[in-house]
Amino acid sequence: MVDDASPDGTGEYLRSLAATEGRLSLIARKRKLGLGTAYAAGFARFLAGEYESAIRMDADLSHDPASIGPLLAAAEGHDLVIGSRYARGARARRWQPWRRAFSRAANLYARAVTGLGIGDLTSGFKCWRRSALESIDLPSLRSRGYAFQMEATFAAWESGLSIVESPIAFRGRASGVSKISGRIVLEAAAMAWRLRLRRSRGRRPEPPSKNVFAPRRIRQYISDRTGIGGGT
Protein backbone atom coordinates (compact mmCIF):
# COMPACT_ATOMS: atom_id res chain seq x y z
CA MET A 1 0.00 0.00 0.00
CA VAL A 2 1.23 3.50 -0.88
CA ASP A 3 -0.27 6.36 1.12
CA ASP A 4 0.48 10.04 0.55
CA ALA A 5 -0.56 11.47 3.94
CA SER A 6 -4.27 10.82 3.35
CA PRO A 7 -6.35 13.25 5.43
CA ASP A 8 -8.90 10.56 6.28
CA GLY A 9 -6.55 8.52 8.47
CA THR A 10 -5.82 5.80 5.90
CA GLY A 11 -2.12 5.79 6.72
CA GLU A 12 -2.64 5.38 10.46
CA TYR A 13 -5.13 2.56 9.93
CA LEU A 14 -2.81 0.70 7.55
CA ARG A 15 0.12 1.14 9.91
CA SER A 16 -1.81 -0.46 12.76
CA LEU A 17 -3.04 -3.24 10.46
CA ALA A 18 0.49 -3.96 9.22
CA ALA A 19 1.57 -4.56 12.81
CA THR A 20 -0.49 -7.76 12.90
CA GLU A 21 -0.75 -8.63 9.19
CA GLY A 22 2.65 -9.67 7.88
CA ARG A 23 1.54 -9.67 4.25
CA LEU A 24 0.82 -5.94 4.32
CA SER A 25 3.60 -3.46 3.67
CA LEU A 26 2.98 0.29 3.86
CA ILE A 27 4.93 2.98 2.02
CA ALA A 28 3.95 6.15 3.90
CA ARG A 29 4.92 9.41 2.21
CA LYS A 30 4.69 12.79 3.92
CA ARG A 31 2.81 14.63 1.17
CA LYS A 32 0.99 14.19 -2.12
CA LEU A 33 3.66 13.45 -4.71
CA GLY A 34 1.54 12.28 -7.64
CA LEU A 35 -0.01 9.00 -8.67
CA GLY A 36 2.78 8.12 -11.08
CA THR A 37 5.41 8.44 -8.36
CA ALA A 38 3.28 6.21 -6.11
CA TYR A 39 3.29 3.51 -8.80
CA ALA A 40 7.06 3.87 -9.10
CA ALA A 41 7.48 3.58 -5.32
CA GLY A 42 5.42 0.39 -5.27
CA PHE A 43 7.40 -1.14 -8.13
CA ALA A 44 10.66 -0.20 -6.44
CA ARG A 45 9.59 -1.97 -3.23
CA PHE A 46 8.57 -5.00 -5.30
CA LEU A 47 11.92 -5.12 -7.10
CA ALA A 48 13.78 -4.81 -3.80
CA GLY A 49 12.12 -8.06 -2.67
CA GLU A 50 12.07 -11.60 -4.02
CA TYR A 51 8.69 -11.55 -5.76
CA GLU A 52 7.97 -12.93 -9.21
CA SER A 53 4.75 -11.11 -10.17
CA ALA A 54 3.43 -7.66 -9.32
CA ILE A 55 -0.26 -6.81 -9.53
CA ARG A 56 -1.05 -3.11 -9.44
CA MET A 57 -4.66 -2.25 -8.54
CA ASP A 58 -6.75 0.46 -6.92
CA ALA A 59 -7.84 0.09 -3.31
CA ASP A 60 -11.42 1.38 -3.73
CA LEU A 61 -12.71 -2.03 -4.96
CA SER A 62 -13.30 -0.75 -8.49
CA HIS A 63 -10.80 -3.51 -9.33
CA ASP A 64 -12.33 -6.79 -8.19
CA PRO A 65 -9.85 -8.99 -6.26
CA ALA A 66 -11.53 -11.99 -7.93
CA SER A 67 -9.76 -10.99 -11.15
CA ILE A 68 -6.31 -11.49 -9.65
CA GLY A 69 -6.32 -15.23 -10.38
CA PRO A 70 -7.05 -14.85 -14.12
CA LEU A 71 -4.42 -12.13 -14.43
CA LEU A 72 -1.80 -14.33 -12.78
CA ALA A 73 -2.79 -17.23 -15.03
CA ALA A 74 -2.42 -15.07 -18.13
CA ALA A 75 0.99 -13.89 -16.89
CA GLU A 76 2.30 -17.45 -17.19
CA GLY A 77 2.52 -16.88 -20.94
CA HIS A 78 2.95 -13.10 -21.15
CA ASP A 79 5.16 -10.39 -19.69
CA LEU A 80 2.43 -7.83 -19.03
CA VAL A 81 -1.27 -8.54 -18.51
CA ILE A 82 -3.69 -5.62 -18.66
CA GLY A 83 -6.96 -5.96 -16.76
CA SER A 84 -9.10 -4.53 -19.53
CA ARG A 85 -12.51 -2.87 -19.30
CA TYR A 86 -12.91 -3.15 -23.07
CA ALA A 87 -11.75 -6.67 -23.93
CA ARG A 88 -14.43 -9.14 -24.99
CA GLY A 89 -16.08 -10.54 -21.86
CA ALA A 90 -15.43 -7.46 -19.71
CA ARG A 91 -18.26 -6.04 -17.60
CA ALA A 92 -18.87 -2.75 -15.85
CA ARG A 93 -21.26 -1.87 -13.01
CA ARG A 94 -22.07 1.32 -11.13
CA TRP A 95 -19.97 3.31 -13.58
CA GLN A 96 -21.26 6.83 -14.02
CA PRO A 97 -22.11 7.55 -17.67
CA TRP A 98 -19.83 10.61 -17.85
CA ARG A 99 -16.89 8.65 -16.45
CA ARG A 100 -17.51 5.79 -18.87
CA ALA A 101 -17.65 8.25 -21.78
CA PHE A 102 -14.51 10.03 -20.57
CA SER A 103 -12.63 6.73 -20.28
CA ARG A 104 -13.65 5.59 -23.76
CA ALA A 105 -12.70 8.93 -25.28
CA ALA A 106 -9.32 8.90 -23.50
CA ASN A 107 -8.53 5.42 -24.79
CA LEU A 108 -9.61 6.22 -28.34
CA TYR A 109 -7.37 9.29 -28.26
CA ALA A 110 -4.42 7.38 -26.78
CA ARG A 111 -4.68 4.58 -29.37
CA ALA A 112 -5.04 6.99 -32.26
CA VAL A 113 -2.05 9.10 -31.24
CA THR A 114 0.38 6.39 -30.06
CA GLY A 115 -0.62 3.79 -32.64
CA LEU A 116 -0.61 1.00 -30.05
CA GLY A 117 -3.32 -1.58 -30.67
CA ILE A 118 -4.31 -1.92 -27.01
CA GLY A 119 -7.94 -1.45 -26.06
CA ASP A 120 -7.44 -0.18 -22.50
CA LEU A 121 -4.27 1.89 -22.41
CA THR A 122 -5.42 3.75 -19.29
CA SER A 123 -6.18 0.70 -17.16
CA GLY A 124 -4.61 0.73 -13.70
CA PHE A 125 -5.20 -3.00 -13.12
CA LYS A 126 -2.11 -4.80 -14.39
CA CYS A 127 0.04 -7.82 -13.71
CA TRP A 128 3.74 -7.40 -14.41
CA ARG A 129 6.21 -10.25 -14.39
CA ARG A 130 9.40 -9.40 -12.55
CA SER A 131 11.44 -9.85 -15.72
CA ALA A 132 9.18 -7.31 -17.47
CA LEU A 133 9.77 -4.59 -14.89
CA GLU A 134 13.48 -5.35 -15.03
CA SER A 135 13.38 -4.90 -18.80
CA ILE A 136 12.02 -1.35 -18.86
CA ASP A 137 13.90 1.73 -17.70
CA LEU A 138 11.74 2.68 -14.72
CA PRO A 139 13.81 5.71 -13.69
CA SER A 140 13.23 7.25 -17.13
CA LEU A 141 9.42 7.31 -16.81
CA ARG A 142 8.34 10.95 -16.49
CA SER A 143 4.61 10.83 -15.73
CA ARG A 144 3.36 11.98 -12.34
CA GLY A 145 -0.35 11.32 -12.94
CA TYR A 146 -2.53 8.80 -14.74
CA ALA A 147 -0.33 9.07 -17.83
CA PHE A 148 2.03 6.69 -16.05
CA GLN A 149 -0.24 3.82 -17.13
CA MET A 150 0.16 4.65 -20.79
CA GLU A 151 3.86 5.45 -20.55
CA ALA A 152 4.73 2.22 -18.71
CA THR A 153 2.72 0.13 -21.19
CA PHE A 154 4.47 1.87 -24.08
CA ALA A 155 7.84 1.14 -22.45
CA ALA A 156 6.87 -2.54 -22.29
CA TRP A 157 5.95 -2.53 -25.99
CA GLU A 158 9.14 -0.64 -26.82
CA SER A 159 11.16 -3.32 -25.04
CA GLY A 160 9.55 -6.03 -27.14
CA LEU A 161 7.61 -7.60 -24.27
CA SER A 162 4.54 -9.79 -24.73
CA ILE A 163 1.39 -7.85 -23.77
CA VAL A 164 -2.14 -9.24 -23.48
CA GLU A 165 -5.48 -7.89 -22.27
CA SER A 166 -7.60 -9.90 -19.85
CA PRO A 167 -11.30 -8.95 -19.37
CA ILE A 168 -12.28 -7.79 -15.90
CA ALA A 169 -15.46 -6.94 -14.03
CA PHE A 170 -15.05 -3.23 -13.31
CA ARG A 171 -17.09 -1.37 -10.70
CA GLY A 172 -17.43 2.35 -10.22
CA ARG A 173 -16.31 3.53 -6.79
CA ALA A 174 -18.97 3.38 -4.09
CA SER A 175 -17.52 6.38 -2.21
CA GLY A 176 -14.86 9.02 -2.53
CA VAL A 177 -14.16 11.44 -5.35
CA SER A 178 -12.03 11.38 -8.47
CA LYS A 179 -8.55 12.90 -8.27
CA ILE A 180 -8.45 13.65 -12.00
CA SER A 181 -7.68 17.32 -12.62
CA GLY A 182 -7.20 19.43 -15.71
CA ARG A 183 -3.45 19.30 -15.20
CA ILE A 184 -3.49 15.50 -15.11
CA VAL A 185 -5.57 15.35 -18.30
CA LEU A 186 -3.18 17.73 -20.09
CA GLU A 187 -0.18 15.67 -18.96
CA ALA A 188 -1.74 12.51 -20.39
CA ALA A 189 -2.68 14.22 -23.66
CA ALA A 190 0.85 15.55 -24.09
CA MET A 191 2.42 12.21 -23.12
CA ALA A 192 0.57 10.47 -25.96
CA TRP A 193 2.30 12.77 -28.45
CA ARG A 194 5.70 12.27 -26.81
CA LEU A 195 5.27 8.53 -27.20
CA ARG A 196 4.21 8.94 -30.82
CA LEU A 197 7.37 10.93 -31.46
CA ARG A 198 9.49 8.24 -29.82
CA ARG A 199 7.82 5.63 -32.00
CA SER A 200 8.28 7.65 -35.18
CA ARG A 201 11.99 7.95 -34.38
CA GLY A 202 12.17 4.20 -34.03
CA ARG A 203 13.69 4.44 -30.58
CA ARG A 204 14.46 1.03 -29.16
CA PRO A 205 16.42 0.46 -25.97
CA GLU A 206 19.32 -1.96 -25.83
CA PRO A 207 18.33 -5.41 -24.54
CA PRO A 208 18.80 -5.47 -20.73
CA SER A 209 21.60 -7.49 -19.25
CA LYS A 210 20.83 -10.35 -16.88
CA ASN A 211 22.18 -8.23 -14.04
CA VAL A 212 20.07 -5.22 -15.03
CA PHE A 213 19.59 -3.99 -11.48
CA ALA A 214 23.28 -3.90 -10.63
CA PRO A 215 23.90 -0.36 -11.99
CA ARG A 216 24.21 2.37 -9.38
CA ARG A 217 21.39 4.38 -11.00
CA ILE A 218 18.84 1.62 -10.45
CA ARG A 219 20.01 0.90 -6.91
CA GLN A 220 19.61 4.58 -6.11
CA TYR A 221 16.14 4.57 -7.68
CA ILE A 222 15.02 1.79 -5.34
CA SER A 223 16.61 3.43 -2.31
CA ASP A 224 15.05 6.84 -3.01
CA ARG A 225 11.52 5.44 -3.24
CA THR A 226 11.52 2.81 -0.52
CA GLY A 227 14.18 3.77 1.98
CA ILE A 228 15.84 0.41 1.38
CA GLY A 229 19.51 1.23 1.07
CA GLY A 230 21.28 -0.16 -1.95
CA GLY A 231 18.42 -2.20 -3.42
CA THR A 232 18.98 -5.65 -4.96
N, C-alpha and C positions, 0 to 999 in steps of 0.2 A: 504494500500500500504506500502511495506517495501522497503526502498531505502538505499543502502550502499554507499553514497557519489558518485553517478554516475557522471562521468566527462562530460556528455552531457547536464547537467542542469535539469535532470529529477526531482530531489528533489526540486529545486526552483520552477519549474512549478507546481508540485503537492501542494506545500505549498501555493502558490497563489490561486490555484483552491479550496483547502480546506477552504479558507477564505470565499468563497461564496457558496460552496456545502457542506451542513451539513452531507451528507451521506458518505463523504470521510474522512478517517482518515489516517494520514501519520505517519509511524514510521521511522524517519530519523536517521541513524547511521553514525558515523563519518568516518568509514573505512570499507573495504570489510572484512566481518567476516565469509563468507561461506553461501552457499544456505541453508544448513540444519538449521543453527542458525536463518536464516531469517524466515523459516517455523515456528520454535519454537516461535519466537517473535510474529508472527501473531496469532498463537494459544493462546499464553499467553494473548494478547490483547482481543481476542475473549472471553476467559474464564473469564476475568475480567469484562466483560459486561453482559448483560442479553439476549443474543442471544441463539437461539435453534439449529440452523444449521450453519455450517461453510463450505463454498465452497472455496477450494484452487485452483487457476488457474494462468497460466502465463499471463503477460500483453502485449504480442506481437501479440495477436489475433490468435495464433496457436490453442488456445482453444476457440471455438466459444461460445459466450455468449448465443446463442440460445439453447445450451445444458443444461443450468442451470435449466430450468423448469423440464425436464425429470429426472435430477439427484435428485432434491428436491422431485419429486413424488416417485421415487424409495426409497428415504430415509424414507418415511412414514412406510415402512415395514422392513427396514434394518438399521443397525448401521453405516455401512460404504459403500458408493457407489463409485465405481471406474469408472471414465470416460475412457472407454477402446477403444484403437485403434485396438484391435484384436477380440473383441466380434462380433458375427454375426450381421450384419447390420451396422457395422462401415465403415467409408469411409475416405480416405486420399487424399489430393490434394497438389500440389506444394511441395511435400516432396522429397528432393534429394535422389536418389537411394542409395548412400553410407550411408546416415543417416537412411533410412528405414532398410537397411541391418544391420547396427550397432544396432539399436533398437531391431530388431527381435533376433539377436544373444544374446544380453544382457538379454532379457527376457527368452530365451531358457536356457541360463546358470543359471539364477536366479531360475527358476522353477526346474531345474534338481538338483541343489545343495540344495536348501531349502526344496524341496518336497512339496511346496505349490501349489495347483492346481488353480492358478490364471493366466490368460492369459497375463495381462499387469501389472506386478509387478513394473514397472518403471514409470507408469503414474503419472503425476503431477496434474491431473485434478480429484479432489476428493470432495465428500460431506461427512462430518462427522457430526453425531448428537452430540449434546453437551454431552449427557450421555456416548457416545463412547470415546470422548477425556478425560472425567473424569475417565474412566475405565482403561486407560493405564497410565503407569508411564512416563510421558513426560520428567521429569528431567533426567531419566536414558538413554534416547536415545543419542547415541554417534556420529552419523554421522554428518559431516559438509558439505558434498556435496550431490550429487544426490542419494546416498545410503539411505538418510533419507526416501525416498519414500518407499523403500523396508523394512526398519527397522520398520517404523511406521505401515505399513500394517501387518507385522509379529506380532507386539505387539498387534494389534487388534485381529488377529487370536488366539494368545496365551491367550488372555483374554476371549476367547469364544464368541466374538461378531459375529453378522451376517454380512457377506460381500457379495456384489453382484457387478457384472460388468454391466455397461450400455454403449451401443455403442455410439460413438461420431463421429462427422465429424471433423477430424483433418486436419489442414493446416500447411504447412511448413512456417517458418517466411519469411515475405516479405523483411525485412531488418535486419541489425545487424549480429553479429557473435556468434557462439556457445562458451559457457564458459567451455565446457568439456575439461579437461586436463588429462594428463597421471596419475597424482596423484589422481584425482577424480575417474578415472576408476579403479585404484588399490584399492582405499578405498572401492568401491562398490563390487569388486571381493572378497576382504577379508571379507567384512561384510556378504556376502552370506554364507561363511563357519562358521562364528561365529554364525549365526542364525541356521545353521544345527546342530552345536554342542549343542546349547541350546535345540533344539528339541529332539536330541538324548538323552539328559539328562532328558527329560520329565519335564523341568522347567515350572511350572505354578504359576502365582502370586496368592496371596490370593484375594478373591472377595473384591472389593472396598466397603467401608462403604458409607452410604448415604451422609455423610458429608466429602467426600473424599478430598475436597480442604480446610479443616480446618487446617491440619498440617502445622507447621511453614515452612517446606521444600518447600511445594508447594506455599505458600504465597510469599516466598522469590524468587522462580522461576519466578512468575508473575512480581514481583517488579523489578527484575534484567533486564528483557527483555522489559518492557514497561514503566518503570518509575512511575508506579502506586503503591504507597506505600501500602503494606499490602495485596493487592488482595482481592478476594471475595471467 
